[in-house]
Amino acid sequence: MLLKQFTTLFICLLFVQVGFGQKTWSLTRCIQYAQQNSLSVKQGQNQIEQAQLSEQEARYSRYPTVNSSLRGGVNFGRTIDPTTNDFINETVLTNSLGVDAGVILYNGGRIRNQIKQSQINVDIAEADNEQIKNDLALSVAAAYLQILLDQEQLINANNRLAQTQAQLTQTDRLIRAGTLPEADRLEIQANLARDEQNIVTQQNAVEISYLNLKNLMQINPDEEINIEKIDEIQIPVNANPDGVALTQVYNRAIANQPFIKADQARLSSADLDTEIAKSLGLPVVSLFGNINSFYSNKVLEVTNEGDIVDGPPQSILLDGDRRSIQFPRLEGLTFGKRGYFNQLSDNFGQSLGLNVSIPIYNQAQTRLAKERAQLNILNTQIAAQQNKQQLKVDIQRAIANARANKKQFEASEKTVSALDLAYINTEKRYKLGAVNTFEYTTAKNNLDQATIDLIIAKYNYLYSLQILDFYQGKRLELK
């Protein structure tokens, strides 16, 4: 009887909501919205982009490096003129330009392994972010079911209040008829007050549950949302946790859980750390090249070559005879500053070479890097094994909870059915005055508590089934 009233009221509330055209949120939509707006998911996406940038950096390390330099300065006092290599004691303005290029030809496969490792790190970041989304989906499903549970509890509380009010009316009628004493009315009024208090408690529970869901979805607490109403949530017909085997669920979880894929990728990345560490002890062969030029403000150039003319006669003694001889001399020779671009052209130089660096002793860094990489592999293997063991324990617990919740739900159904019949019989006898108010109230309270237990058992069972679906990679949804 109580279940029928609950179903009727629930359907009425559903039509009222649809009539007002309010926006509703299904479980699927809540999960999608939460995943799109979650700060944790956004951080995970940033980690993916950082890993992708590291991958690009590793790829670009194969390419040559080209750098240019431009240097200018003033030298005071005794210094060397870079254009003549002469010592001078003057203020000299200098300027040099150059372009250097280099490319690594061989470094023990370090670049190749770093590229592989960076690609694996991208896969790890993507798997970690997918795991964040999966965990968030499970949290949203729990919050969603909690709202449905609290709403159903609220409906049940309103039903109890209506029944208590009807009981009070019936009691007043029996008191007026002299069948019941006046004091029986006090017990009904106390129940009425408790029912009203319980409604307030359940209303607050609904609001708190909505706040929890909004927080997961990153929705402003002031914004009004309404989850999708289902006429009456039913346990799936094909639900049979007793027939679920641990090995079956575990194997599916190993195949679809992102954190398992991330652990496998971390092992591959740790193996590459060892190869990268080995390359530190191998030769590095690189090709380099350079072009350069420079300028000085002390470089001169001939602006007028002048003329060779005979000098004035000079008397010299030659073979015992004094003779007059004219020596030629250069007249009109002038100098100017050599131009900037002319000097760059004059001083233009190039170089090309091959460099081979062979590690001999580097303070045991190579050996320590290898040992550190080996320890990292061991730690990664242990962490992966721990995660698998924890997954197996979690699945076993989920199966056990589902089986226990199923039994609890079935037992609660039987209890409600039996107490409902007992309440109907007591109600009939109460109207005839065959039982007192205390017996009638006790029967009603027993049925109310059993109904509450049934609602809780149903949603616990539903959530445990959702967890099993989660481990098997199934979509979280309510039907």
Buried (B, 14 or more C-beta within 10 A) or exposed (E): EBBEBBEEBBEEBBEEBEEEEEEEBBBBEBBBBBBEEBEEBBEBBEBBEEBBEBBEEBBEBEEEEEEEEEEEEEBEEEBEBBBEEEEBEEEBEBBBBBEBBBEBEBBBBBBBBBBBBBBBBBBBBBBBBBBBBBBBBBBBBBBBBBBBBBBBBBBBBBBBBEBBBEBBEBBBEBBEEEBBEEEBBEBBEEBBEBBBEBBEEBBEBBEEBBEBBBEBBBBEEEEEBEBBBBEEBEBEEEBEBEEBEEEEBBEBBBEBBBBBBBBBBBBBBBBBBBBBBBBBBBEBBBBBBBBBBBBBBBBEEEEEEEEEEEEEEEEEEEEEEEEEEEEEEEEEEEEEBBEEEEBBEBBEEEEEEEEEEEEEEEEEEBEEBBEEBBEBBEEBBEEBEEBBEEBBEBBEEBBEBBBBBBBBBEEBBEBBEEBBEEBBEBBEBBBEEEBBBEEBBBBBBBBBEBBBBBBBBBBBBBBBBBBBBBBBEEEBEBE
